[in-house]
Amino acid sequence: MNLLREQEGIPSYFIAQLGKNDMFKHNFEGRYLLDEAVNIVYDCMGLLGGTIVWLEANKEAASVVKFYKDNGFIELQSELQEDGVERMQLVKYLNRE
């Protein structure tokens, strides 16, 4: 039995509003924030299942997109959203091991 046939999507986790205030840019690296968010997703995976995490970034923010790609995310698609900003959706498969 394939449970995904009856679902409208794939079970996944969305990381929203991940950002770093420039006032604190020398206090810690963005990698710390991303690692903390992903660790919370791992905790949720243990309780609820799923292995995919995704996020969005402003497509014009090349340094942000590069940061996510350097940390294992791959581009899924880009989409012009209601606010007129084109955002890229990036995904990453999380291994449970």
BADODREN-113066 format. One record per residue: residue number from 1; x, y, z negated of N, C-alpha, C, CB in turn. Coordinates in steps of 0.2 Angstrom, whole numbers, always signed. Glycine has a CB too. Layout:
(NUM,(X,Y,Z),(X,Y,Z),(X,Y,Z),(X,Y,Z))
...
***
This chain:
(1,(+4,-6,+0),(+0,+0,+0),(+4,+6,+0),(-5,+0,-6))
(2,(+3,+11,+5),(+7,+17,+5),(+3,+22,+2),(+9,+19,+12))
(3,(+5,+25,-4),(+1,+30,-8),(+2,+37,-4),(+4,+30,-15))
(4,(+7,+38,+0),(+8,+44,+3),(+3,+45,+8),(+15,+45,+6))
(5,(+0,+40,+11),(-5,+41,+16),(-11,+45,+14),(-8,+34,+19))
(6,(-13,+44,+7),(-19,+48,+4),(-17,+54,+1),(-22,+43,-1))
(7,(-11,+56,+2),(-8,+63,-1),(-8,+68,+4),(-2,+62,-5))
(8,(-8,+74,+3),(-7,+79,+8),(+0,+82,+8),(-12,+85,+6))
(9,(+4,+79,+4),(+11,+81,+4),(+15,+76,+0),(+12,+88,+0))
(10,(+22,+78,-1),(+26,+73,-4),(+28,+76,-11),(+33,+73,+0))
(11,(+27,+72,-16),(+28,+74,-23),(+35,+78,-23),(+28,+69,-28))
(12,(+36,+84,-26),(+42,+87,-26),(+41,+93,-31),(+44,+90,-19))
(13,(+47,+96,-33),(+47,+101,-38),(+50,+108,-34),(+52,+100,-43))
(14,(+46,+113,-36),(+48,+120,-33),(+51,+124,-38),(+42,+123,-30))
(15,(+57,+126,-36),(+61,+131,-41),(+59,+138,-38),(+69,+130,-41))
(16,(+56,+142,-43),(+53,+149,-41),(+57,+154,-45),(+46,+149,-41))
(17,(+58,+160,-42),(+60,+166,-46),(+67,+164,-49),(+55,+168,-51))
(18,(+71,+161,-46),(+78,+160,-48),(+82,+166,-46),(+81,+153,-46))
(19,(+85,+170,-51),(+88,+176,-49),(+93,+178,-54),(+84,+182,-47))
(20,(+98,+182,-52),(+103,+184,-57),(+103,+192,-57),(+110,+181,-55))
(21,(+103,+195,-62),(+103,+202,-63),(+110,+205,-62),(+101,+205,-70))
(22,(+112,+209,-57),(+118,+212,-56),(+122,+215,-62),(+118,+217,-50))
(23,(+118,+217,-67),(+121,+220,-73),(+125,+214,-77),(+116,+222,-78))
(24,(+124,+208,-75),(+127,+202,-79),(+131,+198,-74),(+122,+198,-83))
(25,(+133,+201,-68),(+136,+196,-63),(+143,+194,-66),(+137,+200,-57))
(26,(+146,+197,-70),(+152,+194,-73),(+152,+190,-79),(+157,+200,-74))
(27,(+146,+189,-82),(+145,+185,-88),(+144,+178,-87),(+139,+188,-92))
(28,(+142,+176,-81),(+141,+169,-79),(+140,+169,-72),(+135,+165,-83))
(29,(+141,+163,-69),(+140,+162,-62),(+133,+160,-60),(+145,+157,-59))
(30,(+131,+161,-54),(+124,+159,-52),(+123,+151,-52),(+123,+161,-45))
(31,(+129,+148,-51),(+129,+140,-51),(+126,+138,-58),(+136,+138,-50))
(32,(+128,+142,-64),(+125,+140,-70),(+117,+140,-70),(+128,+145,-76))
(33,(+114,+145,-67),(+107,+146,-67),(+104,+140,-63),(+105,+152,-64))
(34,(+107,+139,-57),(+105,+133,-53),(+105,+127,-56),(+108,+133,-46))
(35,(+111,+125,-60),(+112,+119,-63),(+107,+118,-69),(+119,+119,-66))
(36,(+105,+123,-72),(+100,+123,-78),(+93,+122,-75),(+100,+130,-82))
(37,(+92,+125,-69),(+85,+123,-66),(+85,+116,-64),(+84,+128,-60))
(38,(+90,+114,-61),(+90,+107,-58),(+90,+102,-64),(+96,+106,-54))
(39,(+93,+103,-69),(+93,+99,-75),(+86,+98,-78),(+97,+102,-81))
(40,(+82,+104,-78),(+75,+104,-80),(+71,+99,-75),(+72,+111,-80))
(41,(+72,+100,-69),(+69,+95,-64),(+71,+88,-65),(+71,+97,-57))
(42,(+77,+87,-67),(+79,+80,-69),(+74,+77,-75),(+86,+79,-70))
(43,(+74,+81,-80),(+69,+80,-85),(+62,+78,-83),(+69,+85,-91))
(44,(+60,+82,-79),(+53,+81,-76),(+52,+75,-72),(+51,+87,-72))
(45,(+58,+73,-68),(+58,+67,-64),(+57,+61,-68),(+64,+67,-60))
(46,(+60,+61,-74),(+60,+56,-79),(+53,+54,-81),(+65,+57,-85))
(47,(+49,+60,-82),(+42,+59,-84),(+37,+58,-79),(+41,+65,-88))
(48,(+38,+61,-73),(+33,+61,-68),(+35,+58,-61),(+31,+68,-67))
(49,(+41,+57,-60),(+44,+54,-54),(+45,+59,-49),(+38,+49,-51))
(50,(+46,+58,-43),(+48,+62,-38),(+56,+63,-37),(+45,+69,-39))
(51,(+58,+65,-32),(+66,+65,-31),(+68,+71,-27),(+68,+59,-28))
(52,(+63,+76,-25),(+64,+81,-20),(+63,+88,-24),(+60,+81,-14))
(53,(+68,+92,-23),(+67,+99,-26),(+68,+104,-20),(+72,+101,-32))
(54,(+64,+109,-20),(+65,+114,-15),(+64,+121,-18),(+59,+113,-9))
(55,(+66,+126,-14),(+66,+133,-15),(+65,+137,-9),(+72,+135,-20))
(56,(+64,+143,-10),(+64,+148,-4),(+69,+154,-5),(+57,+151,-4))
(57,(+72,+156,+0),(+76,+162,+0),(+75,+167,+6),(+84,+160,+0))
(58,(+75,+173,+5),(+75,+178,+10),(+80,+176,+15),(+76,+185,+7))
(59,(+77,+175,+21),(+82,+173,+27),(+87,+178,+28),(+78,+171,+33))
(60,(+86,+184,+27),(+91,+189,+28),(+97,+189,+23),(+88,+196,+29))
(61,(+95,+186,+17),(+100,+186,+12),(+105,+181,+13),(+97,+185,+5))
(62,(+110,+182,+18),(+115,+177,+20),(+119,+174,+14),(+119,+180,+25))
(63,(+121,+178,+10),(+125,+175,+4),(+121,+171,-1),(+128,+181,+0))
(64,(+115,+172,-1),(+110,+168,-6),(+109,+161,-2),(+103,+171,-7))
(65,(+108,+162,+4),(+107,+155,+8),(+113,+151,+8),(+105,+157,+16))
(66,(+119,+154,+9),(+125,+151,+9),(+126,+148,+2),(+131,+155,+11))
(67,(+125,+151,-3),(+125,+148,-10),(+121,+142,-11),(+123,+154,-15))
(68,(+115,+142,-9),(+111,+136,-9),(+113,+130,-5),(+103,+138,-7))
(69,(+116,+132,+1),(+118,+127,+5),(+125,+124,+3),(+120,+130,+13))
(70,(+129,+128,+0),(+135,+126,-4),(+134,+121,-10),(+139,+132,-6))
(71,(+128,+122,-12),(+126,+118,-18),(+121,+112,-16),(+122,+122,-23))
(72,(+121,+110,-10),(+118,+104,-8),(+111,+104,-5),(+118,+99,-13))
(73,(+108,+110,-4),(+102,+111,-1),(+103,+112,+6),(+98,+118,-4))
(74,(+98,+109,+10),(+97,+110,+17),(+91,+113,+19),(+98,+103,+21))
(75,(+92,+117,+25),(+86,+121,+28),(+81,+116,+30),(+89,+126,+33))
(76,(+75,+117,+28),(+69,+114,+30),(+66,+117,+36),(+64,+112,+25))
(77,(+64,+124,+35),(+61,+128,+39),(+61,+135,+37),(+53,+126,+41))
(78,(+59,+140,+42),(+58,+147,+40),(+51,+149,+42),(+64,+151,+44))
(79,(+49,+154,+38),(+42,+156,+39),(+41,+163,+38),(+37,+151,+35))
(80,(+38,+167,+42),(+36,+173,+41),(+30,+173,+36),(+34,+177,+47))
(81,(+31,+176,+30),(+25,+176,+25),(+21,+182,+25),(+28,+175,+18))
(82,(+16,+182,+21),(+11,+188,+22),(+14,+195,+20),(+5,+186,+17))
(83,(+19,+195,+16),(+22,+201,+14),(+27,+204,+20),(+26,+201,+8))
(84,(+27,+200,+25),(+31,+202,+31),(+39,+200,+31),(+31,+210,+32))
(85,(+40,+196,+25),(+47,+194,+24),(+48,+187,+27),(+49,+194,+17))
(86,(+53,+186,+31),(+54,+179,+33),(+58,+175,+28),(+58,+179,+40))
(87,(+56,+170,+25),(+59,+166,+20),(+61,+159,+23),(+54,+165,+14))
(88,(+66,+157,+21),(+69,+150,+22),(+67,+145,+17),(+76,+150,+24))
(89,(+64,+140,+18),(+63,+134,+13),(+69,+129,+14),(+56,+131,+15))
(90,(+72,+128,+8),(+78,+123,+8),(+76,+118,+3),(+84,+127,+5))
(91,(+78,+112,+4),(+77,+106,+0),(+83,+102,-2),(+72,+101,+4))
(92,(+82,+98,-7),(+88,+94,-9),(+85,+88,-12),(+92,+98,-14))
(93,(+88,+82,-10),(+86,+76,-13),(+90,+75,-20),(+87,+70,-8))
(94,(+87,+73,-25),(+90,+72,-32),(+90,+65,-33),(+87,+76,-37))
(95,(+96,+62,-34),(+97,+55,-36),(+96,+54,-43),(+104,+53,-33))
(96,(+93,+49,-45),(+92,+48,-52),(+97,+45,-56),(+86,+44,-53))
(97,(+103,+44,-53),(+108,+40,-56),(+113,+45,-59),(+112,+36,-51))
***
